[in-house]
Amino acid sequence: MKIKIPYQDKVTLGYSLARSAGFAVQQLSLPFFEFVTTGRRKSHHALEPQKMRAAYAELFKLLKRDSENIAKGYYPVEVLKPEKVAQHFLRYPRIIYDGYAISKRRSEKDARDFSEEAENFLKDLPEYYQRNFHFQTGGYLTRQSAELYEHQVEILFSGAADAMRRLIIPLVKEALPGDGSGLHFLEVGAGTGRLTRFMKLAYPKAKITVLDLSYPYLKKAQDNLHEFDRLDFVQGAAEDLPFQDAKFDFVYSCFLFHELPHEIRRQVIGEGFRVLKPGGCYGLVDSLQKEDTKDLEWALEQFPVDFHEPFYKNYTMNPMEGLLAAQGFTDIRRDQGFFAKALLARRGL
Ligand SMILES: C[S@@+](CC[C@H](N)C(=O)[O-])C[C@H]1O[C@@H](n2cnc3c(N)ncnc32)[C@H](O)[C@@H]1O
């Protein structure tokens, strides 16, 4: 069947597809550079054409819906504003170089390789967090890691990470319409603030408290979001929030739960429930889980093989919908696109 796409959506979709192609090329280039310089070849198990076709079909659907969401006014076209070209391409060689270090850690299965800078932060942080997630250099604990992180994630998802992050916004806009006047949001595990930016563009008047365990990531988020007002930044743990009961209208996270042990996932949702006002909303974007997909199940199995993600397998087998319901949340709505799902739930009155 021929898909009809209105003109404005065509322009935004065309831009997003070109952007995605750029990141896909960078993704394919990393194993190439590694092979040329070290002779190491990555398994092509995951690159079977049929699997790739299924994945790219999902990617296309996600980018198309993202363009439609802009046209519908859920969020403005500014969410697509690119970073400066020079900044982007000056970072790319650093990412190639970092790729060797990641690959070495992967082949040695070494997920506790920390510099002095990272070691300084480690001692005060929970045990489950003291590791190089994804085998990335510095884990979440250095300025360099924070500088490369967003670009590396976009490479991993062929330029679809931002669109996946935005999946939560239409759900919350239906529940909390308007520009955010008088509303106070809390984002936990905010990292470098990528979803915070999109939330602020969708809700310019909302106050957002931005929380993360990582000082360097939080500092980077502060730099990245300097043009916005009504933001505050708090270093803290999502499972032990330093806030009074019933303070927030909306609590949310993005790509956090798959990196937590099951018991901590439960505690994070419990804390979210506690700090939400009665009637408030709880939202999350995270990886698909086993029950959400047949076509992409291979990717859910491959991900923790290629990247250090010790809690991911358990995450995929324990639906977040069940955890939300068990903590007392009701009216659970969902959406999914490419490798992510978004859930929105209510704390009853
Ligand atoms: C995969 S990153 C996602 C970052 C960001 N939300 C995004 O969309 O790019 C996970 C983030 O969660 C943070 N994090 C992990 N465990 C945490 C916890 N228990 N409390 C608060 N933040 C945590 C990490 O420091 C990291 O910034």
Ligand as a Chemical Component Dictionary entry (heavy atoms), coordinates in Angstrom:
data_LIG
# 
_chem_comp.id                   LIG 
_chem_comp.type                 NON-POLYMER 
_chem_comp.pdbx_formal_charge   0 
_chem_comp.three_letter_code    LIG 
# 
loop_
_chem_comp_atom.comp_id 
_chem_comp_atom.atom_id 
_chem_comp_atom.alt_atom_id 
_chem_comp_atom.type_symbol 
_chem_comp_atom.charge 
_chem_comp_atom.model_Cartn_x 
_chem_comp_atom.model_Cartn_y 
_chem_comp_atom.model_Cartn_z 
_chem_comp_atom.pdbx_ordinal 
LIG C1  C1  C 0  21.471 5.051 29.918 1  
LIG S1  S1  S 1  21.706 6.537 30.765 2  
LIG C2  C2  C 0  20.265 7.479 30.263 3  
LIG C3  C3  C 0  20.498 8.954 30.373 4  
LIG C4  C4  C 0  19.384 9.832 29.826 5  
LIG N1  N1  N 0  18.150 9.633 30.512 6  
LIG C5  C5  C 0  19.206 9.631 28.342 7  
LIG O1  O1  O 0  18.074 9.475 27.892 8  
LIG O2  O2  O -1 20.203 9.688 27.630 9  
LIG C6  C6  C 0  21.312 6.120 32.415 10 
LIG C7  C7  C 0  21.501 7.285 33.355 11 
LIG O3  O3  O 0  20.939 6.934 34.616 12 
LIG C8  C8  C 0  21.805 7.334 35.648 13 
LIG N2  N2  N 0  21.530 6.440 36.781 14 
LIG C9  C9  C 0  21.771 5.116 36.880 15 
LIG N3  N3  N 0  21.341 4.640 38.063 16 
LIG C10 C10 C 0  20.793 5.699 38.716 17 
LIG C11 C11 C 0  20.129 5.836 39.969 18 
LIG N4  N4  N 0  19.986 4.820 40.789 19 
LIG N5  N5  N 0  19.676 7.059 40.331 20 
LIG C12 C12 C 0  19.845 8.124 39.495 21 
LIG N6  N6  N 0  20.451 8.048 38.299 22 
LIG C13 C13 C 0  20.916 6.849 37.912 23 
LIG C14 C14 C 0  23.199 7.210 35.054 24 
LIG O4  O4  O 0  24.119 7.997 35.733 25 
LIG C15 C15 C 0  22.949 7.666 33.622 26 
LIG O5  O5  O 0  23.092 9.052 33.506 27 
# 
loop_
_chem_comp_bond.comp_id 
_chem_comp_bond.atom_id_1 
_chem_comp_bond.atom_id_2 
_chem_comp_bond.value_order 
_chem_comp_bond.pdbx_ordinal 
LIG C1  S1  SING 1  
LIG S1  C2  SING 2  
LIG S1  C6  SING 3  
LIG C2  C3  SING 4  
LIG C3  C4  SING 5  
LIG C4  N1  SING 6  
LIG C4  C5  SING 7  
LIG C5  O1  DOUB 8  
LIG C5  O2  SING 9  
LIG C6  C7  SING 10 
LIG C7  O3  SING 11 
LIG C7  C15 SING 12 
LIG O3  C8  SING 13 
LIG C8  N2  SING 14 
LIG C8  C14 SING 15 
LIG N2  C9  SING 16 
LIG N2  C13 SING 17 
LIG C9  N3  DOUB 18 
LIG N3  C10 SING 19 
LIG C10 C11 SING 20 
LIG C10 C13 DOUB 21 
LIG C11 N4  SING 22 
LIG C11 N5  DOUB 23 
LIG N5  C12 SING 24 
LIG C12 N6  DOUB 25 
LIG N6  C13 SING 26 
LIG C14 O4  SING 27 
LIG C14 C15 SING 28 
LIG C15 O5  SING 29 
# 
